[in-house]
Amino acid sequence: MERAPYASDPARTRGRRHPEPPVQMRSEFQRDRDRVVHCSAFRRLVYKTQVFLNHEGDLFRTRLTHSLEVAQLARSIARALRLEEDLVEAIALAHDLGHTPFGHAGQDALNACMRDHGGFEHNLQSLRVVDELEHRYPTFDGLNLCFETREGILKHCARRSALAIAERDPSGVAARFLTGGQPSLEAQLCNLADEIAYNAHDIDDGVRSGLLTLEQVADVPLFGRHWHAVRNEHAGLPQRRALYESLRRMLGEQVHDVVDASAKAIAAASPRDAEAVRACPEGPLIRFGPQMAAASVELKAFLMHRLYRHPSVMATTAQARSVVHDLFACYRDQPDQLPPRYRDREDRMRAIADYIAGMTDRFALREHLRLCGAPAVQPPPLSGGIGP
């Protein structure tokens, strides 16, 4: 299918920080996707928390499975809108590379530890991973990804951080946070696909864990209308299968809404090319329609109140924060415990943050046991939900 004129074009990329000759058989964005898939940080995502700690159950999402789901949703929408699918996949697979162990609890703890040293934010860390922290090539650090992929990875950025990036990196990857511009449509799409994916799979994991009941979730209109329709159409269907079908229909409704609303927004703005998208004064063109946007906000508020702040989740995340705080203090006070590539850096506090951020849940727990002599995090038992 022919790419739309406003889509990103791998033949017209803004390039890489370190020039490299093109290769046969793969476009520049395909190369980026392949580099992400083969990097160490991507493999570690399989043992990093999404909502539930990695060792709490084999069927809960991890950062890796979440990233794969985002990539699948984003590619489907990109195809419908005639965007650059390989770029979408590269961004989606890389967007969480900078996440700490223990999910947002780990990020909050590491940010507190780094308060006097520039702070910590997982989105900025994802860019650090692909720009600096992966060591796979002989002549440069990082993965040397294209500007367009790096632009999509940097979803959020405070002005202070954008100024710091702009000072050391003249490519302009953070310029839009200073000028008010937009990223490519592919980057906008990955941002929204991320939201669609985690709303759906957190319902699934929340019900599976027993922390959410189907009665509670069915009271949220975005899910509830599909749940009641499935139950009416398939009397006697086991709850697990009815849940899957309801989530499938909910995802389908959201995908179709994004395609329809975005196509109308693009047609109204009529950008001539990808650069015109970046200068678009209307804001992001990849969007929900107004009703779906409101429904998504309502679902997110429900999940925040009922799942993410559930006492069982809060108890385990509090323990996880303690693990990160303890590890940071140990490495700060005993730098000889750090591996040489981190111990020998001049920016010691940032090096500690980089090391901890790269850990999987289980490695962080083993290090905590080794250094602090405390037992591993023991999560409160989950009630079991409706089974596998």
SVG drawing of the C-alpha trace seen along z (x, -y; Angstrom):
<svg xmlns="http://www.w3.org/2000/svg" viewBox="-29 -28 66 50">
<polyline fill="none" stroke="black" stroke-width="0.4" points="0.0,0.0 1.3,-3.4 2.5,-5.6 0.6,-8.9 2.5,-12.1 2.3,-13.2 3.8,-10.0 7.5,-9.8 9.7,-8.6 12.7,-6.4 14.4,-7.7 14.1,-11.3 15.0,-10.7 16.8,-13.5 19.5,-10.9 21.5,-9.5 23.8,-11.2 26.7,-9.2 26.4,-8.9 26.2,-5.3 26.0,-4.1 22.6,-2.6 22.2,1.2 20.5,3.4 17.2,5.1 16.2,2.9 15.0,-0.7 16.4,-3.0 13.4,-2.5 13.6,1.3 17.2,1.1 16.0,-0.9 13.4,1.7 15.9,4.5 18.4,2.7 15.8,2.3 14.8,5.9 18.4,7.1 19.5,4.8 20.0,5.8 17.5,3.3 14.7,4.8 15.4,8.3 15.3,7.1 11.7,5.8 10.5,9.4 11.3,9.3 10.1,5.7 6.9,4.9 3.9,3.4 1.4,3.2 2.0,6.5 5.5,7.4 7.1,9.7 7.1,12.7 3.5,12.4 2.2,14.5 3.3,15.9 0.3,14.5 0.4,10.9 1.8,8.4 5.4,7.3 7.0,4.3 7.9,6.6 4.4,8.0 3.0,4.4 5.4,3.1 4.4,5.9 0.8,5.1 1.4,1.4 3.3,2.3 0.5,4.5 -2.2,1.9 -0.1,-0.9 0.8,1.0 -2.9,1.8 -3.8,-1.9 -0.8,-3.0 -1.8,-0.7 -5.3,-2.1 -4.0,-5.7 -1.2,-4.8 1.6,-5.8 5.1,-4.4 4.6,-1.0 8.2,-0.2 8.8,-3.5 5.7,-3.0 6.9,0.5 10.4,-0.8 9.0,-3.5 6.5,-1.2 9.1,1.4 11.5,-1.2 9.2,-3.5 9.7,-1.7 13.3,-0.8 14.2,-3.2 11.6,-1.9 13.0,-0.9 12.3,2.3 9.0,2.3 7.3,0.0 6.2,-3.5 7.1,-2.7 10.7,-2.2 10.7,-5.4 9.3,-7.4 11.9,-6.1 14.8,-6.7 13.5,-10.2 13.5,-10.9 17.1,-9.5 18.2,-11.7 16.3,-14.9 19.6,-16.8 21.3,-15.3 18.9,-16.1 16.0,-13.8 15.0,-10.7 12.2,-10.2 11.7,-6.9 11.0,-8.6 14.2,-10.6 15.9,-7.4 14.6,-5.5 16.3,-8.1 19.5,-7.7 19.4,-4.0 19.3,-4.3 21.7,-7.3 24.3,-6.3 23.9,-3.3 23.7,-0.4 27.3,0.6 27.0,2.8 29.0,1.0 32.7,0.4 32.6,-3.3 29.8,-4.9 27.7,-4.4 24.0,-3.7 22.0,-2.3 22.5,-5.3 18.8,-5.4 17.2,-7.7 16.0,-11.1 12.4,-10.1 12.6,-7.1 14.3,-9.1 11.7,-11.8 9.0,-9.2 10.7,-7.7 10.9,-11.2 7.2,-11.5 7.4,-13.9 10.0,-16.4 10.1,-19.3 11.5,-22.6 14.6,-22.2 15.3,-18.8 14.7,-19.9 17.2,-22.7 19.8,-20.3 19.2,-17.9 19.4,-20.8 22.7,-21.9 24.4,-18.6 22.5,-17.4 22.1,-19.8 19.8,-17.3 16.7,-19.0 15.1,-15.9 13.8,-17.9 13.2,-21.2 9.4,-20.8 9.2,-21.0 10.8,-24.5 8.9,-25.7 5.5,-24.1 5.8,-21.9 4.5,-18.4 6.2,-15.1 5.5,-12.9 2.2,-11.2 3.9,-7.9 5.1,-9.2 1.6,-10.6 0.1,-7.3 2.4,-5.3 1.5,-7.7 -2.2,-6.9 -1.7,-3.2 0.2,-3.0 -2.9,-4.4 -5.3,-2.0 -3.1,1.0 -2.6,0.5 -6.2,-0.4 -7.3,2.9 -4.7,5.2 -4.9,3.6 -8.5,4.6 -7.6,8.1 -4.8,8.3 -6.8,6.6 -9.7,9.1 -7.3,12.1 -5.7,11.0 -9.0,10.7 -8.4,7.0 -11.1,6.0 -14.5,7.6 -16.3,7.9 -19.2,6.1 -17.0,3.2 -15.6,3.0 -19.0,3.4 -20.1,0.2 -17.6,-1.7 -19.5,-2.4 -16.6,-1.9 -16.2,1.7 -19.6,2.3 -21.6,1.9 -19.5,4.6 -19.7,6.9 -23.5,6.7 -23.7,7.3 -21.5,10.4 -23.4,11.8 -26.7,11.3 -25.4,12.8 -23.6,15.8 -25.7,17.1 -23.6,19.4 -20.3,18.4 -17.5,18.8 -16.5,15.5 -12.9,15.7 -14.0,16.1 -16.7,13.4 -14.0,11.0 -11.7,11.7 -14.5,11.0 -15.5,7.8 -12.0,6.5 -11.6,7.5 -14.7,5.5 -13.6,2.6 -10.2,2.4 -11.9,2.6 -14.2,-0.3 -11.2,-2.4 -9.1,-1.6 -11.9,-2.4 -12.6,-5.7 -8.9,-6.7 -8.8,-5.9 -12.0,-7.9 -11.2,-10.9 -7.6,-11.1 -8.5,-10.8 -10.9,-13.7 -8.3,-15.8 -5.6,-15.1 -7.9,-15.9 -8.9,-19.2 -5.2,-20.2 -4.1,-18.8 -0.4,-18.7 1.7,-18.3 4.4,-16.3 5.9,-15.1 7.5,-18.5 4.1,-20.2 2.8,-17.8 5.4,-19.0 4.4,-22.6 0.7,-21.9 -1.0,-24.5 -4.0,-22.3 -2.0,-20.1 -1.8,-16.3 -3.7,-15.0 -3.8,-11.4 -6.7,-11.5 -9.9,-10.1 -13.2,-11.6 -14.6,-13.7 -16.9,-11.0 -14.2,-8.3 -11.7,-10.7 -14.1,-11.3 -14.8,-7.6 -11.1,-6.8 -10.5,-9.4 -13.3,-7.8 -11.8,-4.4 -8.3,-5.6 -9.8,-7.3 -11.5,-4.0 -8.3,-2.0 -6.4,-4.6 -8.9,-4.5 -9.7,-0.8 -6.5,0.9 -3.4,-1.2 -4.3,-2.5 -5.7,0.8 -4.3,1.6 -2.6,4.8 -0.9,3.0 0.1,0.0 1.6,2.4 3.9,4.2 4.9,0.9 5.8,-0.6 8.1,2.4 9.5,2.0 10.3,-1.7 12.2,-0.7 14.3,1.7 15.3,-1.0 16.1,-3.5 18.2,-0.9 20.1,0.1 20.8,-3.6 22.2,-4.2 24.3,-1.1 25.9,-2.0 26.4,-5.6 28.2,-4.6 29.9,-1.5 30.8,-2.4 33.1,0.7 29.9,2.8 29.2,1.2 30.4,2.9 33.5,1.2 31.7,-0.5 29.5,-2.4 32.0,-2.7 34.6,-4.4 32.3,-7.1 32.8,-10.7 29.0,-11.3 28.7,-8.8 25.1,-9.6 23.8,-9.3 25.8,-6.2 24.1,-4.6 20.7,-5.7 21.6,-4.2 22.6,-0.9 19.5,-0.6 17.2,-1.6 18.6,1.2 17.9,3.9 15.1,6.4 12.8,6.9 14.4,10.2 18.0,8.9 17.1,5.9 15.7,8.2 18.8,10.4 21.1,7.4 19.0,6.1 19.4,9.4 23.1,9.5 23.9,6.0 21.3,5.4 20.7,8.8 16.9,8.2 14.5,10.7 13.1,10.2 9.8,8.4 6.9,10.6 3.8,9.4 0.4,9.9 -1.4,12.9 -3.8,12.1 -7.3,13.5 -7.0,15.4 -9.7,13.7 -11.4,15.9 -8.5,18.1 -6.2,18.5"/>
</svg>
